[in-house]
Amino acid sequence: MNISKFEPWNLANLLYHDVSGLATRRHGLSTVTNGEKEATNWLPHVDIVEEDARFLLRADVPGVKAEDIDIDMEKGVLSISGKRATDHQEEGQSVQRKERASGHFIRRFTLPDTTDADHISASCADGILEIVIPKQPEVQARKITVKAA
């Protein structure tokens, strides 16, 4: 009889990664926006870093041109959408394996009230979209003195 260590969280992590992987690999994944369905073929991976004066969002968007990316900010929600062009297959070629997804994507993030939506900036280089979201300067409480009449 073999004795093995049972780790229940490993099973939960595997299930989570399998379900997450289905969402990113499945063609025809859809999201609902304002009552309308939008087709999403893939989801870029995103890192969000909080610094003292800003949030920094980095998204992996290899093969996506900067002009094919749209970034919108509305009611505290930052939306990143875009399109990666489909590879054209020449006549006489047959694809043996296709793992790279193409088509439309959309990601949405709810931002905290401390963000300065008017000064958000974005740049894209080497397949990495970088969005800088500055924080508003903290409003200091003001002491009001009461004068005797």
C-alpha positions in Angstrom: 0.0 0.0 0.0 1.3 3.4 -1.0 0.9 6.3 1.3 0.3 9.7 -0.4 -0.2 13.1 1.1 -3.7 14.5 0.5 -3.8 18.2 -0.3 -7.4 19.3 -0.9 -6.4 22.8 -2.1 -4.4 21.3 -4.9 -7.6 19.8 -6.3 -9.4 23.2 -6.0 -6.5 25.0 -7.7 -6.5 22.5 -10.6 -10.3 23.0 -11.0 -9.9 26.8 -10.9 -7.1 26.7 -13.6 -9.1 24.3 -15.8 -12.2 26.5 -15.7 -10.1 29.6 -16.2 -8.4 28.0 -19.1 -11.7 27.1 -20.7 -12.7 30.7 -20.7 -9.5 31.8 -22.4 -9.3 29.0 -25.0 -13.0 28.7 -25.9 -14.0 30.5 -29.1 -17.2 32.3 -29.0 -17.0 33.3 -25.3 -19.5 36.1 -24.8 -19.9 38.9 -22.3 -23.0 41.1 -21.7 -22.7 44.9 -22.0 -25.6 47.3 -21.7 -28.0 44.5 -22.5 -26.1 43.6 -25.7 -23.9 40.6 -26.2 -20.3 41.1 -27.3 -18.2 38.3 -28.7 -14.9 37.7 -27.1 -12.5 35.1 -28.5 -9.7 35.4 -26.0 -8.6 37.3 -22.8 -5.2 38.9 -22.3 -3.5 38.2 -19.0 -3.2 41.3 -16.8 -1.0 42.4 -13.9 -2.1 45.2 -11.7 0.4 46.9 -9.4 -0.4 49.5 -6.8 2.2 52.1 -6.0 2.0 55.1 -3.7 0.9 57.6 -6.4 -0.6 55.3 -9.1 -1.9 52.0 -10.2 0.0 50.3 -13.1 -1.9 47.8 -15.3 0.1 45.7 -17.7 -1.7 43.5 -20.2 -0.1 40.9 -22.6 -1.4 41.7 -26.1 1.1 40.1 -28.5 0.3 40.6 -32.1 -2.2 43.4 -31.4 -1.5 46.7 -33.0 -1.8 49.8 -30.8 -4.5 51.3 -33.2 -6.6 48.1 -32.6 -6.9 48.7 -28.9 -9.6 50.9 -27.3 -9.6 52.0 -23.7 -12.6 53.6 -22.2 -13.4 54.9 -18.7 -17.0 55.2 -17.7 -18.6 55.3 -14.2 -15.5 54.0 -12.5 -15.1 51.1 -14.9 -12.0 50.8 -17.1 -12.7 48.8 -20.3 -9.9 47.5 -22.5 -11.0 46.0 -25.8 -9.3 45.2 -29.1 -8.7 42.7 -31.9 -5.9 40.5 -32.9 -5.9 39.7 -36.6 -6.4 36.2 -37.8 -3.4 34.6 -39.6 -4.0 34.2 -43.2 -3.6 30.7 -44.5 -2.1 30.3 -48.0 -3.5 27.9 -50.5 -1.9 24.5 -50.2 -1.1 24.9 -46.4 -2.8 22.8 -43.8 -2.6 23.8 -40.1 -1.4 20.9 -38.0 -1.9 22.7 -34.7 -3.5 26.0 -33.8 -3.1 27.3 -30.2 -2.9 31.1 -30.7 -6.3 32.7 -30.3 -7.3 35.6 -32.5 -10.3 37.9 -32.8 -11.9 40.3 -30.3 -11.2 40.6 -26.6 -12.5 42.8 -23.8 -11.5 43.2 -20.1 -13.2 45.4 -17.5 -11.9 46.6 -14.2 -13.7 48.5 -11.5 -11.4 51.3 -10.2 -11.4 52.7 -6.7 -12.7 56.2 -6.0 -9.2 57.4 -5.4 -8.2 57.2 -9.0 -7.8 60.3 -11.2 -9.7 59.3 -14.3 -8.8 62.5 -16.2 -5.1 61.7 -16.2 -5.0 58.0 -17.3 -2.4 57.3 -19.9 -1.5 54.2 -22.0 1.3 53.0 -24.1 1.9 49.8 -26.0 5.4 48.3 -26.8 6.7 44.8 -27.5 3.2 43.2 -27.0 2.7 44.7 -23.6 0.0 47.3 -23.0 0.8 49.5 -20.0 -1.9 51.8 -18.5 -0.9 54.3 -15.8 -3.8 55.2 -13.5 -2.8 58.0 -11.2 -4.3 58.4 -7.8 -5.9 61.6 -6.7 -4.0 63.6 -4.1 -5.6 62.8 -0.7 -7.8 65.5 0.6 -6.6 66.5 4.1 -9.1 67.3 6.7 -9.2 71.0 7.5 -9.5 72.2 11.0 -12.0 75.0 11.5 -11.6 77.2 14.5 -14.6 78.5 16.3 -14.5 82.2 17.2 -16.2 83.5 20.3 -18.8 86.1 19.5 
